[in-house]
Amino acid sequence: MSIKNIKVTFPVQKILFFLFITSFIACSDDDSVNTVDVENEIIEEEDVVSTTVDDTDFEATDWTTATHSKDADPDFDEVFEDNAVKRLDIVITEARWDSMLENMTELYGTFGSSGQSAPGAITSTDEDPIFVPAEVFYEGKEWYRVGVRFKGNSSLQSTWQSGNLKLSLKLDFDEFEDDYPQIDNQRFYGFKKLSLKNNYDDKSMLREKVAADVFRSAGLAVSNTAFYTLYIDHGDGPIYFGLYTLVEEVDDTVIDEQFSDNDGNLYKPDGDAATFAAGTYDEDEYVKKTNEDEADFSDVESLLNIINDASRTTDAATWRSNLDAVLDTDVYLKYLATNTVIQNWDTYGRMSHNYYLYNNPDTGKLNWIPWDNNEALQYGKQQGAPELDFSDLTASQWPLISYLYNDAIYQAKYDTYVQEVIEGAFNETTVQELYASYSALVEPYATSENEGYTFLNSSADFQNAINGLNAHATSRTAAVNSYLNR
């Protein structure tokens, strides 16, 4: 499959130019028509087609305070409506789209290479794909020169190398405000940044949303989510890219709206240090998303040191007191219980990433915030399961789970939260009703004949995946009951 667009020329423009000049002269009372200006207009139009023109001369005519301004509060009801599938259109010039694809080739090798990279291509990189300016359209309104880039880690590389263009995207609505003063502090109904997740490895296309719903129902800070269809026009008209999940960015409105103060340190750990294992401390792996210019990592450094402090075995009460002072352990244990009941395969305990830590200024404690949940709500992967009993978990690799679970006080709190989750946020009947509601909502967009780019091999894959979600909910109820009655 070729992803390069064929450059289309427009000889008809010359005809239109001739007709325009002819009609203009015929209708004009002024015999001295300014043909230079008219020609410049045509030249400018041709430059736009070839994407070499300076495109800073425009008016943001759709701009209103409620829809585009930083002064508006985030409109969650508009952007993250639970019971709707909304549509986003993105228009990118051909040249800019090609630059995005060329950059992906440099980062991850040849498109559709199935892991066989082009000679000299980099296939393991910490570098993000490039942003380009694009126009975003929603409900008849335009957002201007929005920063758009591909996003993701292994899922991005795997999707690209499999030859599927259903890639996740990140939108930053004022990324290019220095180049385009007209979009200074541009927002999308109060949101600066949003992610469009492609639901990689999820034939139900529900996991990202349902997992977030469950975390929120359990009383945890988590991103809002909603279903959207995505169309991208990169030169040949709008192309259906499929059903996506729109996700609120933690470093944008999550800490603004779900905490009373957004001035604390926000980290997105990734790497060995993200395990909190002894001897792994590395500031570079505690990636700061706020206060980036301040070289103060004392909160996460203290957390790592206290987790592994010898007082854990010699004076457990002191160890708990010190740990409680830097980490909101109630929040963490509630998260751990929820995450383990639903089974999540791409986060702490299996992988050293996909969570945030926010130092809440109100308490001075780090709060755990889940992220990237498309691998949740399914049976065992990656050589084992995040089971409910962590007695045998490798402490040297995942000390935050192992050490808390093997402390009697913390384990009792964890067990209480496990019971609360299975009776409330992940109650079998409740979650199966949610699966039924969401699957009916998205099925026409997920399995239609014009399904666009997809991970489904057939429409039957979708229903089979829904059946799997229901069976998983039943099995987790049985597993929790067995664990609590041990």
PyMOL commands that set and color helices and strands:
alter all, ss='L'
color gray80, all
select helices_A, chain A and resi 12-27+35-50+65-68+76-79+94-108+154-161+181-183+207-217+250-258+272-275+283-285+298-307+311-314+316-326+329-342+399-405+408-423+428-447+459-484
alter helices_A, ss='H'
color red, helices_A
select strands_A, chain A and resi 85-91+132-138+141-150+169-172+193-197+225-233+238-248+266-269+286-288+355-360+365-370
alter strands_A, ss='S'
color yellow, strands_A
deselect
rebuild
show_as cartoon
